[in-house]
Amino acid sequence: MYRGRFAPSPSGPLHFGSLVAAVGSYLDAHAHQGEWRVRIEDVDGPRCVPGAAEDILDTLEAFGFQWHGPVLRQSRRGFAYAEALERLRDAGWVYGCSCSRRDIAASAVRESVDGGFAYPGTCRTRSSWIRSPRAWRMRTDNRAVTFDDRLLGRVSQNLESDVGDFVLLRADGFYAYQLAVVVDDAFEGITHVVRGADLVDSTPRQIWLQECLGLPRPEYAHLPVAVTEAGEKLSKQTRAPALDRHGAASELVAALDFLGQSPPRDLAAASVRDVWEWAFAAWSFGAVPRHRAIVTS
């Protein structure tokens, strides 16, 4: 059975970029007569805004989304991440690292695919005598990790050269997103991940973790990300405006148009229920643009 999910982080209110991901994943799940779950990805405690999780859920309800099962909150799942980390450590995949960001910047020889520097493996061979590691890292292999994205086609990445050994448990004691999302997708039985293309470069790391933990691999589809004319992704960091609950129908229609569905103009003046009825009947995954980013005003 198809089971998808929408997993926002409560670092602020939902914005148009969030809505695009929610609409795309929701309609794909409905088209497959599957389930659609909601997860609050609050594993990164310092970035979470008080009250944001509740505001996100209220906004989803105001926009007519309906989800299956209880909302999963990563902040309550630390025991599961600790267990997965211990399994990887016992298998020899994880090691302690004492490097600071300054150390990495000084010794790195290449940039990472998602910004910053690819970790050069400094602590790989000396970790046995590191008494107080700052973080715990996942070993990578010098081989390509490849998957077929339903929208973007074949994606391939050499983790060792493109990313380097990546962090699973941070110096501040918080588990990294890469570990949490893999553990939670397996726990919830997620079969299809439909999300923004800003996360496509994280997917090989997640697949690598799935392989090393013996977990199933979902199918992936990365939707185009809404960006400004300057090429900046709409996000809380770039002060993207919060969704207007009073204009939910209009915002939904804009998201459908962004996803290539060509909704009729007068649908923006209809009710939220009418918008969803049209979307359920008209949804075409094949019409979604095959781009990583699309400029929106």
C-alpha positions in Angstrom: 0.0 0.0 0.0 1.2 3.5 -0.9 2.0 5.6 2.1 3.3 9.1 1.8 4.1 12.0 4.2 4.5 15.7 4.7 7.2 16.6 7.2 7.6 20.3 7.9 10.1 21.6 10.5 8.5 24.0 13.1 11.0 26.8 12.6 8.2 29.2 11.6 4.8 29.2 9.8 4.1 27.4 6.5 4.8 29.5 3.4 4.1 29.0 -0.3 7.1 26.7 -0.8 5.8 24.5 2.0 2.3 24.4 0.4 3.7 23.2 -2.9 5.3 20.2 -1.2 2.2 19.5 0.8 -0.1 19.7 -2.2 2.1 17.6 -4.4 2.6 14.8 -1.8 -1.1 14.9 -0.8 -2.4 14.6 -4.3 0.1 11.9 -5.3 -1.0 9.8 -2.2 -4.7 10.3 -3.1 -4.1 9.3 -6.8 -2.7 6.0 -5.5 -5.5 5.5 -3.0 -2.9 5.6 -0.4 -2.3 7.1 3.0 -0.8 10.6 3.7 0.9 11.2 7.1 2.1 14.3 8.8 5.4 14.4 10.7 6.7 17.4 12.7 10.5 17.3 12.2 11.5 19.1 15.4 14.7 17.0 15.9 16.7 20.3 15.6 15.6 21.8 18.9 17.5 25.2 18.6 15.8 26.0 15.3 12.2 25.3 16.6 10.0 28.2 17.3 7.5 27.8 20.2 4.0 27.3 19.0 5.1 26.8 15.4 4.1 23.1 15.3 0.6 23.8 16.4 0.3 26.7 14.0 1.4 24.4 11.1 -1.2 21.8 12.0 -3.9 24.4 12.3 -2.9 25.8 8.9 -3.1 22.4 7.3 -6.6 21.9 8.6 -7.7 25.3 7.4 -6.4 24.4 3.9 -8.5 21.2 3.9 -5.7 18.6 4.4 -6.7 15.4 6.1 -4.0 13.0 7.3 -4.0 9.4 8.5 -2.9 8.3 11.9 -1.3 10.4 14.7 1.2 13.2 14.0 4.7 11.9 14.6 7.0 14.3 16.5 10.7 13.7 16.2 11.4 15.4 19.5 9.9 12.3 21.1 11.8 9.8 19.1 15.3 10.2 20.5 15.3 6.6 21.8 14.8 5.3 18.3 17.7 7.4 16.9 20.0 6.3 19.7 19.2 2.6 19.0 20.0 3.1 15.2 23.2 4.9 16.0 24.3 2.1 18.3 23.6 -0.5 15.6 25.7 1.5 13.2 28.5 1.9 15.8 28.5 -1.8 16.6 28.8 -2.5 12.8 31.8 -0.2 12.5 30.1 2.4 10.4 30.3 5.2 13.0 33.2 6.9 14.6 33.9 9.8 17.0 35.1 13.1 15.5 36.9 15.9 17.4 37.0 18.4 14.4 35.6 21.9 14.7 34.2 23.8 11.8 37.4 25.7 11.7 39.4 22.5 11.5 37.3 21.2 8.6 37.6 24.5 6.7 41.4 24.5 7.1 41.8 20.9 5.9 39.1 20.3 3.4 40.1 20.0 -0.3 36.7 20.4 -1.9 33.2 21.8 -1.4 30.2 19.7 -0.4 27.3 19.3 -2.8 25.0 21.2 -0.5 27.3 24.0 0.7 30.2 24.1 3.1 33.1 21.7 2.8 33.2 17.9 2.2 34.6 16.3 5.3 38.2 15.1 4.5 38.1 12.1 6.9 40.5 13.5 9.4 39.3 11.5 12.4 38.7 8.2 10.5 42.0 6.7 11.6 42.5 8.4 14.9 39.0 8.0 16.4 40.1 5.2 18.6 42.1 7.5 20.9 39.6 10.4 20.9 38.2 10.4 24.4 35.6 13.2 24.1 34.3 13.3 20.5 32.5 16.5 19.4 30.3 14.5 17.1 29.7 11.0 15.6 30.1 10.6 11.9 28.9 8.0 9.4 31.6 6.4 7.2 31.0 6.7 3.4 32.3 4.6 0.5 34.2 5.7 -2.6 31.4 4.5 -4.9 28.3 6.0 -6.5 25.0 5.9 -4.7 22.3 6.1 -7.4 18.5 6.3 -7.5 15.8 7.0 -10.1 13.8 10.0 -9.1 10.3 10.0 -10.5 10.6 13.6 -11.7 14.3 14.3 -12.1 15.4 10.9 -13.5 18.7 9.2 -12.6 20.6 10.9 -9.7 24.1 9.7 -8.7 26.4 10.9 -6.1 29.8 9.7 -4.7 29.4 10.3 -1.0 33.0 10.2 -0.1 34.1 12.9 -2.5 30.8 14.9 -2.8 29.9 15.0 0.9 32.5 13.1 3.0 31.7 11.2 6.2 28.6 13.0 7.6 27.4 13.7 11.1 24.7 11.6 12.8 25.0 13.0 16.3 26.0 16.6 16.6 28.3 18.3 19.1 25.3 19.9 20.8 23.8 16.5 21.5 21.0 16.7 18.8 20.6 13.9 16.3 21.1 14.9 12.6 18.2 15.2 10.2 19.7 12.5 7.9 19.5 9.8 10.6 16.1 10.9 12.0 14.4 11.0 8.7 15.6 7.5 7.7 14.6 5.9 11.0 11.2 7.6 10.9 10.4 6.8 7.3 11.0 3.1 8.1 9.0 3.3 11.4 6.0 4.7 9.6 6.3 2.4 6.6 6.6 5.3 4.1 6.7 3.9 0.6 6.8 7.1 -1.4 8.6 10.4 -0.5 7.4 13.4 -2.5 9.2 16.6 -1.4 11.1 19.6 -2.6 14.1 19.4 -4.8 16.2 21.2 -2.2 16.5 17.8 -0.5 17.5 15.8 -3.6 21.2 16.1 -2.6 20.4 14.6 0.8 18.8 11.5 -0.6 22.0 9.5 -1.4 23.0 9.9 2.3 19.6 8.6 3.3 19.8 5.7 0.9 23.3 4.9 2.3 21.9 4.8 5.8 19.0 2.6 4.7 21.4 0.1 3.2 23.7 0.0 6.3 20.7 -0.3 8.7 18.9 -2.9 6.5 15.9 -0.6 6.0 13.6 -0.4 2.9 14.1 2.3 0.3 11.1 4.4 -0.5 10.5 5.8 -4.0 11.5 9.4 -4.4 10.1 12.3 -6.3 11.5 15.8 -5.8 9.2 18.6 -6.8 10.5 22.0 -8.1 11.3 24.5 -5.5 9.8 28.0 -5.5 12.6 30.6 -5.7 12.8 34.4 -6.0 14.2 36.2 -9.0 17.5 36.3 -7.2 17.5 32.5 -7.1 16.8 32.2 -3.3 14.5 29.5 -2.2 11.3 30.7 -0.5 11.9 29.8 3.2 11.5 31.1 6.7 15.2 32.3 6.5 14.4 34.5 3.4 11.3 35.8 5.1 8.8 34.2 2.8 5.3 35.4 3.9 3.1 33.0 5.9 0.2 31.3 4.2 -3.1 33.3 4.5 -5.7 31.0 6.0 -8.5 33.4 4.9 -7.3 33.0 1.3 -6.7 29.3 1.4 -8.6 28.5 -1.9 -6.5 31.1 -3.8 -3.2 29.9 -2.3 -4.1 26.3 -3.2 -4.9 27.3 -6.8 -1.6 29.1 -7.0 0.2 25.9 -5.8 -1.7 23.8 -8.3 -0.7 26.2 -11.1 3.0 26.1 -9.9 2.8 22.3 -10.2 1.7 22.4 -13.8 -2.0 21.5 -13.3 -3.5 24.5 -15.1 -6.5 25.1 -12.8 -9.3 27.4 -14.1 -8.9 31.0 -13.0 -12.3 31.2 -11.4 -11.4 28.3 -9.0 -9.6 30.8 -6.8 -12.9 32.3 -5.8 -14.5 28.9 -5.0 -14.5 27.1 -1.6 -11.5 25.0 -0.3 -13.7 21.9 -0.8 -14.4 22.8 -4.4 -10.7 23.3 -5.1 -9.8 19.9 -3.7 -12.6 18.2 -5.6 -11.2 19.7 -8.8 -7.6 18.8 -7.9 -8.5 15.2 -7.0 -10.1 14.7 -10.4 -7.6 16.6 -12.5 -4.3 15.7 -10.9 -1.6 14.7 -13.4 1.8 13.7 -12.0 3.1 13.8 -15.6 2.3 17.6 -15.8 4.6 18.5 -12.9 7.6 20.5 -14.3 10.9 18.5 -14.4 12.9 21.3 -12.9 14.7 21.7 -9.6 13.5 25.3 -9.2 11.0 27.7 -10.6 10.9 31.4 -10.1 7.8 32.7 -8.5 6.7 36.3 -7.8 
